[in-house]
Amino acid sequence: QDAKMYIIENYPIERVVKMFDKAIGQFIDKEQMNIEGYESEYDYYLDYGEGEAESEVIRLIADKINDKFEFDFDPKDEETDLYSFIRNKYDCLNF
């Protein structure tokens, strides 16, 4: 519960959306995006992304939680309560 409150207090939606936007840039091929005529990185990612940006943001938040609360959390384990909480709390991470 403390970890969930920490997330709510320290990761407002605007911050998570910025993290997600930044992560999208790491997982797209800008040259291919331009060749295919996309103007928006977001639109290109929606068509070709496979959840990489969402997973990256969850990993970044999870790493902070691990450091702060000193417990092990595997962001790839979709069955964990905390993973589900993060994913469901933020629409942009709910892939």
Secondary structure, 3 states (H helix, E strand, C coil): CHHHHHHHHHCCHHHHHHHHHHHHHHCCCHHHHHHCCCCCHHHHHHHHCCCHHHHHHHHHHHHHHHHHHCCCCCCCCCCCHHHHHHHHHCHHHCC
